[in-house]
């Protein structure tokens, strides 16, 4: 039994949710998101400012899609009302970031600055030269963009230099001995 799927998704004030033609869509202050629902595996009910998801049948695939569909519904409702933010920390001498004209410019120890064009629907801010905040309505895209930025210089285990998620633990290794 899905423990996540049992809980209904509460629709906050200011968000509008529609379910028609096997597509669940939400509209709010931060934009509009939607995703297709596999109607042969789950059924969705909108009532009393809540989204309830139930499996159709007892097949393993239907039960798996029960929790997945509920989580996706929660993500689009939260995304259009509050949004998602992923923070990245930059560690290393001379490593820094700045935003210029919808382009994130990273100095990560290469011979050239790395330029990352900011995709539509994503907002990137640099609170400090060593802190990047990636935010947007679509949780998957926010995580993907943060992952792509981190991939330019992953944290290394000896000195801990590189780009890491905020709060990420980097396993440190001992250097060579004499």
Contact map, one row per residue, 1 for C-alpha under 8 A:
1110000000000000000000000000000000000000000000000000000000000010000000000000000000000000000000000000000000000000000000000000000000000000000000000000000000000000000000000000000000
1111110000000000000000000000000000000000000000000000000000000011011000000000000000000000000000000000000000000000000000000000000000000000000000000000000000000000000000000000000000
1111111000000000000000000000000000000000000000000000000000000000001000000000000000000000000000000000000000000000000000000000000000000000000000000000000000000000000000000000000000
0111111000000000000000000000000000000000000000000000000000000000001001100000000000000000000000000000000000000000000000000000000000000000000000000000000000000000000000000000000000
0111111100000000000000000000000000000000000000000000110000000000011111100000000000000000000000000000000000000000000000000000000000000000000000000000000000000000000000000000000000
0111111100000000000000000000000000000000000000000001110000000000001000000000000000000000000000000000000000000000000000000000000000000000000000000000000000000000000000000000000000
0011111110000000000000000000000000000000000000000001000000000000000000000000000000000000000000000000000000000000000000000000000000000000000000000000000000000000000000000000000000
0000111111000000000000000000000000000000000000000111100000000000000001000000000000000000000000000000000000000000000000000000000000000000000000000000000000000000000000000000000000
0000001111100000000000000000000000000000000000000111000000000000000001001100000000000000000000000000000000000000000000000000000000000000000000000000000000000000000000000000000000
0000000111110000000000000000000000000000000000001110000000000000000000000000000000000000000000000000000000000000000000000000000000000000000000000000000000000000000000000000000000
0000000011111011100000000000000000000000000000001110000000000000000000000000100000000000000000000000000000000000000000000000000000000000000000000000000000000000000000000000000000
0000000001111110000000000000000000000000000000001000000000000000000000000000100010000000000000000000000000000000000000000000000000000000000000000000000000000000000000000000000000
0000000000111110000000000000000000000000000000000000000000000000000000000000000000000000000000000000000000000000000000000000000000000000000000000000000000000000000000000000000000
0000000000011111000000000001100000000000000000000000000000000000000000000000000010000000000000000000000000000000000000000000000000000000000000000000000000000000000000000000000000
0000000000111111100000000111100000000000000000000000000000000000000000000000100110000000000000000000000000000000000000000000000000000000000000000000000000000000000000000000000000
0000000000100111110000000111000000000000000000000000000000000000000000000000000000000000000000000000000000000000000000000000000000000000000000000000000000000000000000000000000000
0000000000100011111000011110000000000000000000000000000000000000000000000000100000000000000000000000000000000000000000000000000000000000000000000000000000000000000000000000000000
0000000000000001111100011100000000000000000000000000000000000000000000000000000000000000000000000000000000000000000000000000000000000000000000000000000000000000000000000000000000
0000000000000000111111111000000000000000000101000000000000000000000000000000000000000000000000000000000000000000000000000000000000000000000000000000000000000000000000000000000000
0000000000000000011111110000000000000000000000000000000000000000000000000000000000000000000000000000000000000000000000000000000000000000000000000000000000000000000000000000000000
0000000000000000001111100000000000000000000000000000000000000000000000000000000000000000000000000000000000000000000000000000000000000000000000000000000000000000000000000000000000
0000000000000000001111110000000000011110000000000000000000000000000000000000000000000000000000000000000000000000000000000000000000000000000000000000000000000000000000000000000000
0000000000000000001111111000000001111000000000000000000000000000000000000000000000000000000000000000000000000000000000000000000000000000000000000000000000000000000000000000000000
0000000000000000111101111100000001111000000000000000000000000000000000001000000000000000000000000000000000000000000000000000000000000000000000000000000000000000000000000000000000
0000000000000000111000111110000111100000000000000000000000000000000000000001000000000000000000000000000000000000000000000000000000000000000000000000000000000000000000000000000000
0000000000000011110000011111000111000000000000000000000000000000000000000001100100000000000000000000000000000000000000000000000000000000000000000000000000000000000000000000000000
0000000000000011100000001111111110000000000000000000000000000000000000000000100100000000000000000000000000000000000000000000000000000000000000000000000000000000000000000000000000
0000000000000111000000000111111100000000000000000000000000000000000000000000000110000000000000000000000000000000000000000000000000000000000000000000000000000000000000000000000000
0000000000000110000000000011111000000000000000000000000000000000000000000000000110000000000000000000000000000000000000000000000000000000000000000000000000000000000000000000000000
0000000000000000000000000011111100000000000000000000000000000000000000000000001111100000000000000000000000000000000000000000000000000001100000000000000000000000000000000000000000
0000000000000000000000000011111110000000000000000000000000000000000000000000000100000000000000000000000000000000000000000000000000000000100000000000000000000000000000000000000000
0000000000000000000000001111011111000000000000000000000000000000000000000000000100000000000000000000000000000000000000000000000000000000000000000000000000000000000000000000000000
0000000000000000000000001110001111100000000000000000000000000000000000000001000100000000000000000000000000000000000000000000000000000000110000000000000000000000000000000000000000
0000000000000000000000111100000111110000000000000000000000000000000000000001000000000000000000000000000000000000000000000000000000000000000000000000000000000000000000000000000000
0000000000000000000000111000000011111000000000000000000000000000000000010000000000000000000000000000000000000000000000000000000000000000000000000000000000000000000000000000000000
0000000000000000000001110000000001111100000000000000000000000000000000000000000000000000000000000000000000000000000000000000000000000000000000000000000000000000000000000000000000
0000000000000000000001110000000000111110010000000000000000000000000010000000000000000000000000000000000000000000000000000000000000000000000000000000000000000000000000000000000000
0000000000000000000001000000000000011111110000000000000000000000000000000000000000000000000000000000000000000000000000000000000000000000000000000000000000000000000000000000000000
0000000000000000000001000000000000001111111000000000000000000000000000000000000000000000000000000000000000000000000000000000000000000000000000000000000000000000000000000000000000
0000000000000000000000000000000000000111111000000000000100000000000000000000000000000000000000000000000000000000000000000000000000000000000000000000000000000000000000000000000000
0000000000000000000000000000000000000111111000000000001110001100110000000000000000000000000000000000000000000000000000000000000000000000000000000000000000000000000000000000000000
0000000000000000000000000000000000001111111100000000111100000100110010000000000000000000000000000000000000000000000000000000000000000000000000000000000000000000000000000000000000
0000000000000000000000000000000000000011111110000000111100000000000000000000000000000000000000000000000000000000000000000000000000000000000000000000000000000000000000000000000000
0000000000000000001000000000000000000000011111000011110000000000000000000000000000000000000000000000000000000000000000000000000000000000000000000000000000000000000000000000000000
0000000000000000000000000000000000000000001111100011100000000000000000000000000000000000000000000000000000000000000000000000000000000000000000000000000000000000000000000000000000
0000000000000000001000000000000000000000000111111111000000000000000000000000000000000000000000000000000000000000000000000000000000000000000000000000000000000000000000000000000000
0000000000000000000000000000000000000000000011111110000000000000000000000000000000000000000000000000000000000000000000000000000000000000000000000000000000000000000000000000000000
0000000000000000000000000000000000000000000001111100000000000000000000000000000000000000000000000000000000000000000000000000000000000000000000000000000000000000000000000000000000
0000000001110000000000000000000000000000000001111110000000000000000000000000000000000000000000000000000000000000000000000000000000000000000000000000000000000000000000000000000000
0000000111100000000000000000000000000000000001111111000000000000000000000000000000000000000000000000000000000000000000000000000000000000000000000000000000000000000000000000000000
0000000111100000000000000000000000000000000111101111100000000000000000001000000000000000000000000000000000000000000000000000000000000000000000000000000000000000000000000000000000
0000011110000000000000000000000000000000000111000111110000000000000001000000000000000000000000000000000000000000000000000000000000000000000000000000000000000000000000000000000000
0000110100000000000000000000000000000000011110000011111000000000010011000000000000000000000000000000000000000000000000000000000000000000000000000000000000000000000000000000000000
0000110000000000000000000000000000000000011100000001111100000000010000000000000000000000000000000000000000000000000000000000000000000000000000000000000000000000000000000000000000
0000000000000000000000000000000000000000111000000000111111000110110000000000000000000000000000000000000000000000000000000000000000000000000000000000000000000000000000000000000000
0000000000000000000000000000000000000001111000000000011111000100000000000000000000000000000000000000000000000000000000000000000000000000000000000000000000000000000000000000000000
0000000000000000000000000000000000000000100000000000001111100100000000000000000000000000000000000000000000000000000000000000000000000000000000000000000000000000000000000000000000
0000000000000000000000000000000000000000000000000000001111110110000000000000000000000000000000000000000000000000000000000000000000000000000000000000000000000000000000000000000000
0000000000000000000000000000000000000000000000000000000011111110000000000000000000000000000000000000000000000000000000000000000000000000000000000000000000000000000000000000000000
0000000000000000000000000000000000000000000000000000000001111111000000000000000000000000000000000000000000000000000000000000000000000000000000000000000000000000000000000000000000
0000000000000000000000000000000000000000100000000000000000111111100000000000000000000000000000000000000000000000000000000000000000000000000000000000000000000000000000000000000000
0000000000000000000000000000000000000000110000000000001111111111110000000000000000000000000000000000000000000000000000000000000000000000000000000000000000000000000000000000000000
1100000000000000000000000000000000000000000000000000001001111111111000000000000000000000000000000000000000000000000000000000000000000000000000000000000000000000000000000000000000
0100000000000000000000000000000000000000000000000000000000011111111100000000000000000000000000000000000000000000000000000000000000000000000000000000000000000000000000000000000000
0000000000000000000000000000000000000000110000000000001000001111111110000000000000000000000000000000000000000000000000000000000000000000000000000000000000000000000000000000000000
0100100000000000000000000000000000000000110000000000111000000111111111000000000000000000000000000000000000000000000000000000000000000000000000000000000000000000000000000000000000
0111110000000000000000000000000000000000000000000000000000000011111111100000000000000000000000000000000000000000000000000000000000000000000000000000000000000000000000000000000000
0000100000000000000000000000000000000000000000000000000000000001111111110000000000000000000000000000000000000000000000000000000000000000000000000000000000000000000000000000000000
0000100000000000000000000000000000001000010000000000100000000000111111111000000000000000000000000000000000000000000000000000000000000000000000000000000000000000000000000000000000
0001100110000000000000000000000000000000000000000001100000000000011111111100000000000000000000000000000000000000000000000000000000000000000000000000000000000000000000000000000000
0001100000000000000000000000000000000000000000000000000000000000001111111110000000000000000000000000000000000000000000000000000000000000000000000000000000000000000000000000000000
0000000000000000000000000000000000100000000000000000000000000000000111111111000000000000000000000000000000000000000000000000000000000000000000000000000000000000000000000000000000
0000000010000000000000010000000000000000000000000010000000000000000011111111100000000000000000000000000000000000000000000000000000000000000000000000000000000000000000000000000000
0000000010000000000000000000000000000000000000000000000000000000000001111111110000000000000000000000000000000000000000000000000000000000000000000000000000000000000000000000000000
0000000000000000000000000000000000000000000000000000000000000000000000111111111000000000000000000000000000000000000000000000000000000000011000000000000000000000000000000000000000
0000000000000000000000001100000011000000000000000000000000000000000000011111111100000000000000000000000000000000000000000000000000000000111000000000000000000000000000000000000000
0000000000110010100000000110000000000000000000000000000000000000000000001111111110000000000000000000000000000000000000000000000000000000000000000000000000000000000000000000000000
0000000000000000000000000000000000000000000000000000000000000000000000000111111111110000000000000000000000000000000000000000000000000000100000000000000000000000000000000000000000
0000000000000000000000000000010000000000000000000000000000000000000000000011111111110000000000000000000000000000000000000000000000000001111000000000000000000000000000000000000000
0000000000000010000000000111111110000000000000000000000000000000000000000001111111100000000000000000000000000000000000000000000000000000100000000000000000000000000000000000000000
0000000000010110000000000001110000000000000000000000000000000000000000000000111111100000000000000000000000000000000000000000000000000000000000000000000000000000000000000000000000
0000000000000000000000000000010000000000000000000000000000000000000000000000011111110000000000000000000000000000000000000000000000000000100000000000000000000000000000000000000000
0000000000000000000000000000010000000000000000000000000000000000000000000000011111111000000000000000000000000000000000000000000000000011111000000000000000000000000000000000000000
0000000000000000000000000000000000000000000000000000000000000000000000000000011001111100000000000000000000000000000000000000000000000011111001000000000000000000000000000000000000
0000000000000000000000000000000000000000000000000000000000000000000000000000000000111110000000000000000000000000000000000000000000001111000001000000000000000000000000000000000000
0000000000000000000000000000000000000000000000000000000000000000000000000000000000011111000000000000000000000000000000000000000000001110000001100100000000000000000011000000000000
0000000000000000000000000000000000000000000000000000000000000000000000000000000000001111100000000000000000000000000000000000000000111100000000000100000000000000000011000000000000
0000000000000000000000000000000000000000000000000000000000000000000000000000000000000111110000000000000000000000000000000000000000111100000000000100010000000000001111000000000000
0000000000000000000000000000000000000000000000000000000000000000000000000000000000000011111000000000000000000000000000000000000001110000000000000000000000000000001111000000000000
0000000000000000000000000000000000000000000000000000000000000000000000000000000000000001111100110000000000000000000000000000000001100000000000000000000000000000111100000000000000
0000000000000000000000000000000000000000000000000000000000000000000000000000000000000000111110100000000000000000000000000000000001000000000000000000000000000001111000000000000000
0000000000000000000000000000000000000000000000000000000000000000000000000000000000000000011111100000000000000000000000000000000000000000000000000000000000000001110000000000000000
0000000000000000000000000000000000000000000000000000000000000000000000000000000000000000001111100000000000000000000000000000000000000000000000000000000000000000000000000000000000
0000000000000000000000000000000000000000000000000000000000000000000000000000000000000000000111110000000000111000000000000000000000000000000000000000000000000000000000000000000000
0000000000000000000000000000000000000000000000000000000000000000000000000000000000000000011111111000000001111000000000000000000001000000000000000000000000000000010000000000000000
0000000000000000000000000000000000000000000000000000000000000000000000000000000000000000010001111100000001110000000000000000000011000000000000000000000000000000000000000000000000
0000000000000000000000000000000000000000000000000000000000000000000000000000000000000000000000111110000111100000000000000000010011110000000000000000000000000000000000000000000000
0000000000000000000000000000000000000000000000000000000000000000000000000000000000000000000000011111000111000000000000000000110010000000000000000000000000000000000000000000000000
0000000000000000000000000000000000000000000000000000000000000000000000000000000000000000000000001111111110000000000000000001110000000000000000000000000000000000000000000000000000
0000000000000000000000000000000000000000000000000000000000000000000000000000000000000000000000000111111110000000000000000000000000000000000000000000000000000000000000000000000000
0000000000000000000000000000000000000000000000000000000000000000000000000000000000000000000000000011111000000000000000000000000000000000000000000000000000000000000000000000000000
0000000000000000000000000000000000000000000000000000000000000000000000000000000000000000000000000011111100000000000011000000000000000000000000000000000000000000000000000000000000
0000000000000000000000000000000000000000000000000000000000000000000000000000000000000000000000000011111110000000001111000000000000000000000000000000000000000000000000000000000000
0000000000000000000000000000000000000000000000000000000000000000000000000000000000000000000000001111011111000000001111000001000000000000000000000000000000000000000000000000000000
0000000000000000000000000000000000000000000000000000000000000000000000000000000000000000000000001111001111100000111100000000000000000000000000000000000000000000000000000000000000
0000000000000000000000000000000000000000000000000000000000000000000000000000000000000000000000111100000111110000111100000000000000000000000000000000000000000000000000000000000000
0000000000000000000000000000000000000000000000000000000000000000000000000000000000000000000001111000000011111101110000000000000000000000000000000000000000000000000000000000000000
0000000000000000000000000000000000000000000000000000000000000000000000000000000000000000000001110000000001111100110000000000000000000000000000000000000110000000010000000000000000
0000000000000000000000000000000000000000000000000000000000000000000000000000000000000000000001100000000000111110000000000000000000000000000000000000000000000000000000000000000000
0000000000000000000000000000000000000000000000000000000000000000000000000000000000000000000000000000000000111111100000000000000000000000000000000000000000000000000000000000000000
0000000000000000000000000000000000000000000000000000000000000000000000000000000000000000000000000000000000001111100000000000000000000000000000000000000000000000000000000000000000
0000000000000000000000000000000000000000000000000000000000000000000000000000000000000000000000000000000000100111110000000000000000000000000000000000000000000000000000000000000000
0000000000000000000000000000000000000000000000000000000000000000000000000000000000000000000000000000000011110111111000000000000000000000000000000000000000000000000000000000000000
0000000000000000000000000000000000000000000000000000000000000000000000000000000000000000000000000000000011110001111100000000000000000000000000000000000000000000000000000000000000
0000000000000000000000000000000000000000000000000000000000000000000000000000000000000000000000000000001111000000111110000000000000000000000000000000000000000000000000000000000000
0000000000000000000000000000000000000000000000000000000000000000000000000000000000000000000000000000001111000000011111000000000000000000000000000000100000000000000000000000000000
0000000000000000000000000000000000000000000000000000000000000000000000000000000000000000000000000000011100000000001111100000000000000000000000000000000000000000000000000000000000
0000000000000000000000000000000000000000000000000000000000000000000000000000000000000000000000000000011100000000000111110111000000000000000000000000000000000000000000000000000000
0000000000000000000000000000000000000000000000000000000000000000000000000000000000000000000000000000000000000000000011111100000000000000000000000000000000000000000000000000000000
0000000000000000000000000000000000000000000000000000000000000000000000000000000000000000000000000000000000000000000001111100000000000000000000000000000000000000000000000000000000
0000000000000000000000000000000000000000000000000000000000000000000000000000000000000000000000000000000000000000000000111110000000000001100000000000000000000000000000000000000000
0000000000000000000000000000000000000000000000000000000000000000000000000000000000000000000000000000000000000000000001111111000000000111100011000000000000000000000000000000000000
0000000000000000000000000000000000000000000000000000000000000000000000000000000000000000000000000000000000000000000001001111100000000111000000000000000000000000000000000000000000
0000000000000000000000000000000000000000000000000000000000000000000000000000000000000000000000000010000100000000000001000111110000011110000000000000000000000000000000000000000000
0000000000000000000000000000000000000000000000000000000000000000000000000000000000000000000000000110000000000000000000000011111000011100000000000000000000000000000000000000000000
0000000000000000000000000000000000000000000000000000000000000000000000000000000000000000000000001110000000000000000000000001111111111000000000000000000000000000000000000000000000
0000000000000000000000000000000000000000000000000000000000000000000000000000000000000000000000000000000000000000000000000000111110111000000000000000000000000000000000000000000000
0000000000000000000000000000000000000000000000000000000000000000000000000000000000000000000000000000000000000000000000000000011111110000000000000000000000000000000000000000000000
0000000000000000000000000000000000000000000000000000000000000000000000000000000000000000000000011100000000000000000000000000011111110000000000000000000000000000000000000000000000
0000000000000000000000000000000000000000000000000000000000000000000000000000000000000000111000111000000000000000000000000000010111110000000000000000000000000000000000000000000000
0000000000000000000000000000000000000000000000000000000000000000000000000000000000000011110000001000000000000000000000000000011111111000000000000000000000000000000000000000000000
0000000000000000000000000000000000000000000000000000000000000000000000000000000000000011100000001000000000000000000000000001111111111100000000000000000000000000000000000000000000
0000000000000000000000000000000000000000000000000000000000000000000000000000000000001111000000000000000000000000000000000001111000111110000000000000000000000000000000000000000000
0000000000000000000000000000000000000000000000000000000000000000000000000000000000001111000000000000000000000000000000000111100000011111000001001100000000000000000000000000000000
0000000000000000000000000000000000000000000000000000000000000000000000000000000000111100000000000000000000000000000000000111000000001111100001000000000000000000000000000000000000
0000000000000000000000000000010000000000000000000000000000000000000000000000001000111000000000000000000000000000000000001110000000000111111011000000000000000000000000000000000000
0000000000000000000000000000011010000000000000000000000000000000000000000001011101110000000000000000000000000000000000001100000000000011111001000000000000000000000000000000000000
0000000000000000000000000000000010000000000000000000000000000000000000000011001000110000000000000000000000000000000000000000000000000001111111000000000000000000000000000000000000
0000000000000000000000000000000000000000000000000000000000000000000000000011001000110000000000000000000000000000000000000000000000000001111111100000000000000000000000000000000000
0000000000000000000000000000000000000000000000000000000000000000000000000000000000000000000000000000000000000000000000000000000000000000011111110000000000000000000000000000000000
0000000000000000000000000000000000000000000000000000000000000000000000000000000000000000000000000000000000000000000000000100000000000001011111111000000000000000000000000000000000
0000000000000000000000000000000000000000000000000000000000000000000000000000000000011100000000000000000000000000000000000100000000000111111111111100000000000000000000000000000000
0000000000000000000000000000000000000000000000000000000000000000000000000000000000000100000000000000000000000000000000000000000000000000001111111110000000000000000000000000000000
0000000000000000000000000000000000000000000000000000000000000000000000000000000000000000000000000000000000000000000000000000000000000000000111111111000000000000000000000000000000
0000000000000000000000000000000000000000000000000000000000000000000000000000000000000000000000000000000000000000000000000000000000000100000011111111100000000000000000000000000000
0000000000000000000000000000000000000000000000000000000000000000000000000000000000000111000000000000000000000000000000000000000000000100000001111111110000000000000000000000000000
0000000000000000000000000000000000000000000000000000000000000000000000000000000000000000000000000000000000000000000000000000000000000000000000111111111000000000000000000000000000
0000000000000000000000000000000000000000000000000000000000000000000000000000000000000000000000000000000000000000000000000000000000000000000000011111111100000000000000000000000000
0000000000000000000000000000000000000000000000000000000000000000000000000000000000000000000000000000000000000000000100000000000000000000000000001111111110000000001000000000000000
0000000000000000000000000000000000000000000000000000000000000000000000000000000000000001000000000000000000000000000000000000000000000000000000000111111111000000011110000000000000
0000000000000000000000000000000000000000000000000000000000000000000000000000000000000000000000000000000000000000000000000000000000000000000000000011111111000000001000000000000000
0000000000000000000000000000000000000000000000000000000000000000000000000000000000000000000000000000000000010000000000000000000000000000000000000001111111000000001000000000000000
0000000000000000000000000000000000000000000000000000000000000000000000000000000000000000000000000000000000010000000000000000000000000000000000000000111111100000011000000000000000
0000000000000000000000000000000000000000000000000000000000000000000000000000000000000000000000000000000000000000000000000000000000000000000000000000011111110000111100000000000000
0000000000000000000000000000000000000000000000000000000000000000000000000000000000000000000000000000000000000000000000000000000000000000000000000000000011111001111100000100000000
0000000000000000000000000000000000000000000000000000000000000000000000000000000000000000000000000000000000000000000000000000000000000000000000000000000001111111110000000100000000
0000000000000000000000000000000000000000000000000000000000000000000000000000000000000000000000000000000000000000000000000000000000000000000000000000000000111111000000000111100000
0000000000000000000000000000000000000000000000000000000000000000000000000000000000000000000000000000000000000000000000000000000000000000000000000000000000011111000000000001111000
0000000000000000000000000000000000000000000000000000000000000000000000000000000000000000000000000000000000000000000000000000000000000000000000000000000000011111100000000001000000
0000000000000000000000000000000000000000000000000000000000000000000000000000000000000000001100000000000000000000000000000000000000000000000000000000000000111111110000000101000000
0000000000000000000000000000000000000000000000000000000000000000000000000000000000000000011100000000000000000000000000000000000000000000000000000000000001110011111000000000000000
0000000000000000000000000000000000000000000000000000000000000000000000000000000000000000011100100000000000010000000000000000000000000000000000000000010011110001111100000000000000
0000000000000000000000000000000000000000000000000000000000000000000000000000000000000001111000000000000000000000000000000000000000000000000000000000111111100000111110000000000000
0000000000000000000000000000000000000000000000000000000000000000000000000000000000000001110000000000000000000000000000000000000000000000000000000000010001100000011111010000000000
0000000000000000000000000000000000000000000000000000000000000000000000000000000000000111100000000000000000000000000000000000000000000000000000000000010000000000001111110000000000
0000000000000000000000000000000000000000000000000000000000000000000000000000000000000111100000000000000000000000000000000000000000000000000000000000000000000000000111110000000000
0000000000000000000000000000000000000000000000000000000000000000000000000000000000000000000000000000000000000000000000000000000000000000000000000000000000000000000011111000000000
0000000000000000000000000000000000000000000000000000000000000000000000000000000000000000000000000000000000000000000000000000000000000000000000000000000000000000000111111100000000
0000000000000000000000000000000000000000000000000000000000000000000000000000000000000000000000000000000000000000000000000000000000000000000000000000000000000000000000111110000000
0000000000000000000000000000000000000000000000000000000000000000000000000000000000000000000000000000000000000000000000000000000000000000000000000000000000111001000000011111000000
0000000000000000000000000000000000000000000000000000000000000000000000000000000000000000000000000000000000000000000000000000000000000000000000000000000000001000000000001111100000
0000000000000000000000000000000000000000000000000000000000000000000000000000000000000000000000000000000000000000000000000000000000000000000000000000000000001111000000000111110000
0000000000000000000000000000000000000000000000000000000000000000000000000000000000000000000000000000000000000000000000000000000000000000000000000000000000001100000000000011111000
0000000000000000000000000000000000000000000000000000000000000000000000000000000000000000000000000000000000000000000000000000000000000000000000000000000000000100000000000001111100
0000000000000000000000000000000000000000000000000000000000000000000000000000000000000000000000000000000000000000000000000000000000000000000000000000000000000100000000000000111110
0000000000000000000000000000000000000000000000000000000000000000000000000000000000000000000000000000000000000000000000000000000000000000000000000000000000000000000000000000011111
0000000000000000000000000000000000000000000000000000000000000000000000000000000000000000000000000000000000000000000000000000000000000000000000000000000000000000000000000000001111
0000000000000000000000000000000000000000000000000000000000000000000000000000000000000000000000000000000000000000000000000000000000000000000000000000000000000000000000000000000111
